[in-house]
Amino acid sequence: MNFLFESPMYVGLCGLFLVVISTVAWFNTANKYAAWSAIGATLLTLVMLMVENYVVTYREELELRLDEVAEYLENNQVEEVIAAIHPAAQNSIQSARSELPKYHFSEARVTTIHNIDVDSKTKRPRAVAEFNVFVALTVDGQSYRVPRFISLTLYRENDKWFVFDYSHSEPTAGMRNRSGDSRSL
């Protein structure tokens, strides 16, 4: 049922279909019930679009979180990046504390989200996100423009998602393992 809240396209297209059918029926028959059906379908579609806009699913939260952390990287806000790592992931925190200060980022963005798999049935909601990123950075005076494929395991605590584990590889790894939706930017 989450698909209804992921994109306004589904609700909008279904609503448009019902409105068109009801309106055509009304014009062809001049039946007042068809007119009421057209008005009802229009109102229902508008209400569903407002609900879709109001409801934020775990997947949408994760997309926003990924973009937020990319923005922290781009602005070289190391402490905010570290704060996005789960406190129990001490190895990742230590690695980030030692590695991130060596880099000066001028660009960091999520380019394609290949898959976000959320398991919300557990006590702590868990997600695996697979996506491509592009970063432009400087290390020891050398500039690099680097695309990468990233796989993150995240846990949700206190209404926020935290990175627990990660891996990265060359950027085409995501194309070989296409198992979900894509978002290209």
N, C-alpha and C positions, 0 to 999 in steps of 0.2 A: 504494500500500500504506500510505501515511501515514495515510489515513483511519481505519485500525484503531487508530492511536495518538493520534488527535486527540480522540476522545470515547469514554468507556466504553459509550455507548449501543449502538454497532454490535456490539461484542463481547458485551455483555450480552444483547441481543435475540437474536442468533444462537445464543448458548449456551443461553438459556432455551428457544428453539424446539427445539433438539436434546434438551435434558433432558426437555421435555414429551413429545415424540414417543417417546423411549426409554422413559419411565415409563409412558405409555399402552400401549405395546407390551408392556411387562413385565406390567402389570396384566391385560391382555387375554389374554396367552398363557402367563403364568407361566414363560416361557423364561428360563433363567439368562443367556443371552447378551444379552438385552434389558436385564436388570438390570445386567449389567456395562457395557453401553452407556450406561445412565443414569448410573451412577457415573463412568464415564470422561468423559462429556460434562460432568458437574458439575465434576470436577477440572480438565478442560481449560479450562472457562470461568473458573474461579477463577484458574488460572495466567495465562491471557490477560489477565484484569482486573488482576492484579498487574504484569504486563509493561507493560500500557498505562499504568498509574500511574507506573511507573519510567522509561519512555522519554519524553524531552522532545524534541519535534520543533522544527524551526526556527520554525514558525508559533507554537507555544506560547512559545518563547523571545522572539519578537517581541512577543506580547501582554503578557508579563511586563515587557519592556523599556519598552513604551509606558506601562504603568501606573506603572512606576518613575519615569520622567521626569515624568509628570504629578504624582506625589507630590513630586518635587523642586521643581517649579513651585509647587505649593500651599504648600510650606514655605519658599518663597523662597530656595532653595539654588542660587544663580546659578552658582557654580563647578561644582556637580555637573551642572547642565543643560549647561553648556559642555563638560564632560568627556564628555558623551554625543554630541558632534559629532565627526565624523571629523577627525583632524588636518590632512588635506589640504584640507578645506573652509574655507579661511582667511576667505573672504568671510562665510560663515555665522557663524564664530566672532567676527569683528569686529562683525558686526551684533548678535549676542547680547550681546556685552560692552557695546555702547553702548545697546541698547534695554532689556534686562531690568532693570537697576537702576532704571529709571524707574517700574516697575510694582510694586505690592504685591498679591500674589495671596492671596485668602482661600479660593479653591476652584479646583481644576483636575482634571478627570477625563475619561477617554475614555468616551464614551457608546455609540457604535455603531461597530463595525469592519465596514466594507463589504467590504473585500478585502485579503488579504495574498497577494501573488504572489512566491514565492521561486524564484530561479534558483540551484540548488545545483550545477549542472554546470560553472560557471566556476571559475577558480582561487580567486577570492575570492567566496564566496556573496553574492549581491545580492538585495535584496527591495524591493518597492514596497508600501507600506502606505497604504490609504485609509480614513479614519475620521473620525468627528465627535467634537468635544470641547466641553466647556462650561467656561468660566472665569469666575470672579468676581474682579474686580480693582479697585484704586484707582489713579488717575492724577491727580496734582496736586489731591488732595482730592475728586475726583469718583469715585463708585463706578459700575462697569459690570458687567453680567452678559451675557456674550458667548458665543453658540454659533458654532462655525466648522467647516468641512470642511477637513481637512488631508490632504495627500498627501506622503509621505516616501519618499525613496530611501535605503536603508540598506545598509551593507556590514558583513560579519562578519569581525572580526579578533581574534585571541587569545581566542576563545570568547566574544566579546561583539559586540553589534550597535551600530554607530555611524551617526548621521544624516549623510548626505553632501549631500543636497539636499532642499528642501522647497518647498511652495507651500500657500497657504491661500485659501479663498474663502468665500462665504456658505454657510450650513449645508445648503441644499437641493441643492447641487451633487452631493453623494454620492447623493442619491435619483435624480437624472437619469442617473447612470452606475453603476447597480447591476450589477456583473459577477461578484460572488462571494458568499461566505458572509457572514452578518451575526451580530453578537453585540450584543444590546441589553442595556443595564444600567439 
